[in-house]
Amino acid sequence: MYEATAPALARAQSLIRSIPDHPEPGIVFRDVMPLLADGPALHATAAALIAPFADSFDAIAGVEARGFLLAGVAAGLCGCGLVPIRKAGKLPRPAGHQEYTLEYGSATIEMQTDLPAGSRILLIDDVLATGGTLRASRELLQRLGYVHAGTAVLFEIADLGGRARLADDTLRTVFSA
C-alpha cells in the first residue's frame, strides 16, 4: 500500500530543482514545487516517507511550510490525522513553542495540543539541512507529551551535517542531495 517503485522515485527526484543564493547568498534552495505539482511523483514520495514507519504512529506532524504539504498527502494515504508545526504567531491557540537556530538565522516554532497525550507522532519535513528545525520539532513534540515515532524527510543535504546534529536513530530520508 505504501510502496513506491524505484523508477517512480527516480522520476520524482528529477523534479527537484536547486536554486542558488536563495533566500540568501551562499544558500542553495531546493525547490520541490515541481514534484508537488506532479500527482504520481507526489504519491510515490509520500508513500516512501511513511513506509519505514508503517503501524508505528497515530498521527503525522508536518513542519512549516513544505513539510505540511508532504505530511498532508502522507496522512491521507494512511488515514491518520495531521498536526502542523508552525512558525510563531500563526496558530490561534499556541500550546507550546521552541526556539532554534537555522543556517541563516533563528526562529521559533509552535504546535497546538489537539491529540491525546501519549499519541505516537511521525515527524515529516522536506529537507534535513543543519538539523535545527527538526531537532526543535522533536523536542516540542516530546515536551507536549507526545511520543516521537520517527522522522522522515524528503531529502538530506549531507554536507551540512544535520544528521549528526539531530542524533535521531529513527531518521529516514527518501533522497540525498
Buried (B, 14 or more C-beta within 10 A) or exposed (E): EBEBEEEBBEBBBEBBEEEEEEEEEEEBBBBBEEBBEBEEBBBBBBBBBBBBBEEEBBBBBBBBEBBBBBBBBBBEBBEBEBBBBBEEEEBEEBBBBBEBEEBEEEBBBBBBBEBEEEBBBBBBBBBBBBBBBBBBBBBBBEEBBBBBBBBBBBBBBBEBEBBEBBEBEBBBBBBEB
